Amino acid sequence: MNKLYTGALLGLAIAASSCGSKKIKIESINNRQQLDSVIALLPKTQVKVDSIPVRVLYMHLKGDFTFYGQPVKEFSIQTKDEQLQACTFDIEKGASDVLQQLENENGTGFKEYSNPILSWSTLPKKIQFSVQDFDGDLLTLSNKEKAAISLYFNNPVNNRITNIYKEIPPVTTTNDYQLEVDNSECGYRLYVNDFLVIDHAGARTLGVTADINPYLVKGKQQKVTVELLPGNDYDGNPRNRLHLESVVHVALKKSSKRSMFSSVVFDFRTPNADSMVREDAHSSRYIRASKFYGQLSAKVDHPFETDAVPYELPCYAAAVTDIRTIPDAKEKILAHYRKLQQAYLEKDSLQLEKLLYPLEKNLQTAWYWSKPIDGQTRWTNIMDKAREARDVKLEENVVLYTTPDGHFAKLLPAVYNKNPAFYLSKEDGFYPLDYYVNIDKNGDVQFAID
Amino acid sequence: MKKKLVLYLLFPISFVACDNPAPEKKTEKIHLEKVNSNTDILAENPEIKLVGSRGFSYDFNDERFMQFYDLPVKNLHISIVDDQQHIQRLAMDLPKDKEAVNTLKTQLNKAYGQPGEDAGNDFSAFEEGDVLVWKGKDRLIAMITSKDFATAAKIEKAPKIDILFVKPEETNN
């Protein structure tokens, strides 16, 4: 280890002399190795280790530091599992200059509150700048004021999932489409372009929503299908046939990260007619009487147009096999789900990266996640899920739902269940993992669409 | 070990490296007197960072990038109409500066004529204080000041501007 620190010292000295400065710039510390290089330069008396809980280390460092040119005499830093977590320090004056430098380097800060606190999310870290002991605002901020800085490190990971953003072609639209569904006395299944999006058995539920970008196809022409089912009554008892008031109301909204406003793309109800029913000798009421009253089920297609969707998801090129023609398709798919189950349970990052890469590529394309920080966020979410997992459950009694073209399939519980066929349970809820799969030309199963 | 040594030699170079080239600041100042109910502030100013729920309401807290007439304003709140396609209301804090506020009154008088009372109770229901209302073709503009605004030596509570966008015929009553 001594050799390593010697190397670090040597490198630091060379680099420092090349820039004509001996002060250590805190803004350039982005990972553990760089921190270790700093520590190696400090006398032992200037490094104070506060406490060492399990895998967590708190340190206070004193020395001749700077942050964007302003002197900093000491800072506190926290590491966890050998990685940088957070760093905090004060700047006694020069708040205005520091802010200007931060904005020159990272763009305009995000001011979430009325207090003079700004933040920047960059790839290596989130930076938070707040002015201390100050009654004014950013318009009156001067260099007399002192600032407190907090750095929260991201520890960027370099893998296939975090690099997907490089494979996504830039687009000019970033529309997000969301369905909102109300139903009366029926259950329903709702499909977008034949992908099952919502499976809902309960009667009289308002405001069930689903984000549908991943189910949209390239171009403008799309289709939503409502399958009316007898479902359960309001008390949860199953019905045998469609109730008189079996009506589903579907609206689609479009929003964009580049607009304050949203718009309604369509708003329709499954066929019905207002009808008056007598409740007793003295009263009657109007209801929405379904055209399909008494049937076992019914399907209603509703074509609609979106703004031109600019992408074709990569899974369409990979999904060349008709899953229905493979005799042991269900077993193959189950085996693939089990691999993911194992990977999550063992928190196996390599296997998670391998299994989820095709899925993530489709998702990041569908949601226009094309910035480096988006890929990092997705990977962090995956590993957070793995860490939070109390259990990963694959239902025993499942059936295979296949899209009508045979190219995509997902597992569904054989009997309606409020949980999906495959999910990760954590302390305060669950994450569905029942992704659609496709089978490529080599016969390999891949996760395709969430 | 050699590989690790090379890595350690390389790491410090990045953290004492000379400054990166500065990206250009793109955020422009929003002139709130020019906003109408159809103005998509985010579409016109893609660099601003609004806080809030898409299609319902937003806050914009960066006083450096907004003004009402010539005055810097703070704590902008934008309410959206239920159709999610129009602005219903803009509320903002003015500086605690009597002279600046009086200058603004003069500018509003020039643009909209003399103010009246809050006859429709459109603003008094939300804010305590003295309310002056200017009527425009598509908007009611209220200035809300504390009761002691004219006499107090030091203004404690920031005066507010609250703009309610209305259909043209609604302001004729």
Contacts between the chains, C-beta under 8 A, distances in Angstrom:
chain1	res1	chain2	res2	distance
A	3	B	1	7.1
A	3	B	5	6.4
A	4	B	4	6.2
A	4	B	5	6.7
A	4	B	8	5.2
A	5	B	8	7.8
A	7	B	5	4.5
A	7	B	6	8.0
A	7	B	8	4.1
A	7	B	9	5.1
A	8	B	8	4.5
A	8	B	9	7.5
A	8	B	11	7.0
A	8	B	12	6.0
A	10	B	9	6.6
A	11	B	8	6.4
A	11	B	9	4.0
A	11	B	10	6.7
A	11	B	11	6.8
A	11	B	12	4.3
A	11	B	13	6.1
A	12	B	12	3.9
A	12	B	16	6.8
A	14	B	9	8.0
A	14	B	13	7.4
A	15	B	12	5.2
A	15	B	13	4.3
A	15	B	15	7.8
A	15	B	16	4.5
A	15	B	17	7.1
A	16	B	12	7.9
A	16	B	16	5.0
A	18	B	16	7.9
A	19	B	16	5.4
A	19	B	17	6.8
A	19	B	18	5.2
A	21	B	16	6.8
A	24	B	15	7.8
A	24	B	16	7.3
A	25	B	15	6.4
A	25	B	16	6.1
A	28	B	14	6.5
A	28	B	15	3.2
A	28	B	16	6.2
A	28	B	17	6.7
A	29	B	15	5.7
A	30	B	14	7.7
A	30	B	15	7.1
A	31	B	11	7.4
A	33	B	7	7.0
A	33	B	8	6.4
A	33	B	11	4.6
A	34	B	11	5.2
A	34	B	12	6.7
A	34	B	14	7.4
A	34	B	15	4.9
A	37	B	8	7.1
A	37	B	11	6.2
A	37	B	12	4.8
A	37	B	15	7.6
A	103	B	25	6.3
A	104	B	22	4.0
A	104	B	23	7.3
A	104	B	25	7.6
A	105	B	19	7.4
A	105	B	20	5.9
A	105	B	22	6.4
A	105	B	23	7.3
A	106	B	23	7.7
A	107	B	23	5.7
A	107	B	25	7.0
A	107	B	26	7.5
A	107	B	47	7.7
A	108	B	25	6.1
A	108	B	26	7.5
A	108	B	27	4.4
A	108	B	47	6.4
A	108	B	49	7.4
A	108	B	62	7.5
A	108	B	65	7.8
A	109	B	62	8.0
A	110	B	49	4.6
A	111	B	49	7.4
A	111	B	61	4.5
A	111	B	62	4.3
A	112	B	51	5.6
A	112	B	61	6.7
A	113	B	61	6.1
A	114	B	61	5.4
A	114	B	74	6.7
A	114	B	75	5.1
A	137	B	63	5.3
A	137	B	74	6.5
A	138	B	62	7.0
A	138	B	63	5.9
A	138	B	64	5.2
A	139	B	63	5.6
A	139	B	64	6.2
A	139	B	72	5.6
A	253	B	55	7.6
A	253	B	84	7.6
A	255	B	54	5.0
A	255	B	55	6.0
A	258	B	42	6.4
A	258	B	43	5.8
A	258	B	46	5.9
A	259	B	40	5.4
A	259	B	42	5.8
A	259	B	43	5.0
A	260	B	40	5.4
A	260	B	41	6.0
A	260	B	42	4.5
A	260	B	43	7.3
A	260	B	50	7.1
A	260	B	54	7.6
A	260	B	55	7.6
A	260	B	58	6.4
A	260	B	78	7.1
A	260	B	80	6.8
A	260	B	87	7.7
A	261	B	40	5.9
A	261	B	55	6.6
A	261	B	80	7.1
A	261	B	84	5.8
A	261	B	85	4.6
A	261	B	86	7.5
A	262	B	54	6.4
A	262	B	55	3.7
A	262	B	84	4.1
A	262	B	85	7.3
A	263	B	84	7.1
A	263	B	85	6.1
